[in-house]
Amino acid sequence: MKRLTPILIAALAAAFACSKDSTAPDPDVIDGPEMAAVRTSLDSALKNDANYQVLRQIAFLFLDRASHVTDATGESRIAGIQLDIDATHADTQYVVKLTGYLAWRGYSPTTHTVDSVTFVIGSGLVPPISDSLRRSFSPDTAGQGIGFIIHEGTDSTVTAWSARVGVLNATSASYGSGQTLPGGTFTVYRGTMVGNYDISLARGVADTTSLNSAAASFSTGVRAVKVRITGVIP
């Protein structure tokens, strides 16, 4: 995958100022301070991960809803994320196709922390997608993905684990017509994705003897956002 240049990232991020989703009150809307806490955990743990940085500076700008999913371990917030870039900037063609999930639980409005965050991302865009999670991956290679589990203490201390064995599945996705932003290169779609993820073995990033795991399945779908970027970006 060609790395997006700082100039391109700035051009993409600027479009967020023009995107306002004005729908009726929605129980899945993410509270601003809660999303800030999630992003603080991710930023701390994944500051050196190039794939996360692309999603952080583009797709996460439009991520404003997450489903409430309850299982035997309690309630999580989960959202699907898709990024579809086929655009040209400064005579360079950028093609990026990514699908993933962001999940978290245990948000504290008192400490502004989240107990745990799970982030899985894989290659491909059109379901069905089944990507094996591994220590590292290239979005240019089909069938590969990567995953992280992040724990944040109430004192904001962050501990991270990276997937060594696991899978990301997206069985279907459904979106509305989308909102094309001024300039015509950005279209933001909101809808649902059906699938699951299973990080069956994750090792500590700083201490590889530390083990963790995480899994979730959502056969009825979770809220999702897809950002499509096409054409020529000045």
N, C-alpha and C positions, 0 to 999 in steps of 0.2 A: 504494500500500500504506500503510495506517495504521501509523505507527511505534508499536512496542510501548513502553509507558511503563516507567520504571524499576520501578514497583511490580509490573507484570505480569512483567517479566523476573525479578525476585526470586522471585516465586511459582513461575515455571516452573523456575528453576534449583534451587530448594529440593527439587524432586522427585528430583533426582539422588541425594540422600543415601539414598533408598529403593530405588534401582535397583542390584541386584547380579546380574550375569549369571554364574551358576554352572554352567558346562559343563566337559566334560573338557578336558585340555590341548589347545591348538590352536596350530599353527605360525603362524597369521595374527594372533595376539594382538599388540598393539602394546605394546612395552616403555614404561613410564612416562616415563623420561628422554628416550626418542626422541620420544614425542608432545609432551613439553614443549618440545623443540628445534623441532619443526615449528610449534607454536603461537607460539613466540617470534618466528620469522620472519614468520608471518602477522600477528601483533599489531603488529610494527614497521612492516610495509609497508602494512597495510590499516586502520590505527587510525581513519581517517576515513571508512571505507566502511560505510554503514548496513546494507546487506544482509549483509555479513560479520559484523557485530556481532550480528545476530539469530541467525545460525547458530552463532556462537562461544558465545553464552550459552545456547543451547538444544541444538541437534543435536550439537555437538561434545562435549557432556558425556557422550553415550552412544556416541561413536565409539571403539571399543576393538579393532577388527580391520581389517586392510588386507591385500589380496592381494599376493603377490610376482609381479610381471610382468616377464618378461625379453624384451628385443628386441635389435636390432642395436647399440643404444647402451648396453646393460647392464641392470641390474635396478632396478626401481622398486617402491615400495609404493603401491598405489592402492586407494581406497575410494570407494564411492558414498554419497551423502547425499541424503535426501529429508525435507522438512519440510512437514507438512500441519496448518495451524492453521485452525480454524473455531470460535472460542470468544468468549465475552463476558466482559468485565471492566469493572466500574464503568459499566454500561449502554452500553459501546462494543463493537461487534462487530469482531473481528480475523479477517481471512481472508488467509492466506498460503500459497501453493503453490510450492515451490521444489525443484529437482532439480539435483544437481551432482556433481563429482568432486574429490577431494583426492589429489594424488600428490606423492611426494618421493623423493629419492635421495641417497646419499652421507652418511648419518648417521655422525658420528664420536663414539664414546663418550668419547674423550679430550678433545675441545674442546666437546662438547655442542652441536654445530652440524649442520645439514644443508646439503649443497652446493646443492640446488635444490628448490623447492616450486612446484607448479603447482596453481592453484585456479580451477575454472570452475564457474559457477552460472547456471542459467537458469530461466525461468518454466514452470509446468506441473508435473504430478505423474504423470499416467497415460501410460505409453509407448504408441505411439512418440512421442518428443519429439525435435524437431529445431530447435534455437535458434541463430540467427546471433549471433556474438559481436561486440560493438561497444564503443565507448569508455565508454558509460554505458547503463543500461537500467532499466526499471521492471518489477518482478515482475507488475504488473497488465496488462502488454502481452504477449500470446502471441507466441511465436516469437523472443523476444529473450533474450540472455544476456550475460555479461561474463566475462572471464578475466584471470588474472594469472600471471606467471612471476616467481619471487623467487629471487635468489641470495644466499647467506649465506657470507661469508668465514670462515676459521678464527678471525679476530679479532672475529667477530660483526658485521662491517659488512654491512648489508643493501642490496641494489640490486633495484629492482622495475621490471617492464615490464607495460604493460596492453595487452590485445588490441585491435587495430584491425580485423583480419580473422580470421575463424575460425568454428568450428561446434562445438556440443555435441549429441551424439546419445545417446539412451537408447532402445534398441529393445525391451527387455523388463525386467521386474523380478519377482522371486519372493521372498516372505517367509513366515516361519512364522506361527503364530497370534498372536504378540505377547504382551507382558507389560504388563498394565494395572497402573499404580502406585496406591498408596493415594489415595483421593479420586475415582478413576474418570475423571479428565480426561486423563491421560497414558497413551498406549499406545506402547511401543517395540517395533519389529519388526526382526529381523535376518534377512538373506538375501543375495541376489546381484542385481546389475544387469549387463546386457549393453549394450555401446555403444562409444562412442569420443569423443575430442575432438581438435580440431586447431586450435591457435593458429598460423595460418600467417604472421601479421605482428603483432608486438607492439612498441610503442615505449616507450622509457624514461619512467618517471613523472617523474623529476627532469631527465632529459636526453633530449628527444624525438628526438634524432639517433641514439641508441643503439637497435639493433634486436635482436630475439630471436624464437624460435619454439619450439613444443613440440607433440608429438602422441603419442597412445597409442590403441591399439585392443585390445579384449578381447572376442572373440567367444564365449568360454566363460564370461564373467562375472567380476566382482570382488565382494569382500565389500561389503555395503551395510547401512546402518542407516536406518530411517524412523521419525520421531517424529510421532505424531498427537496433537493437542491439541484436545479438544472440550468443549462444555458451558460451565458458568459457573465462572469462577475468582474466588474470594472476594477 
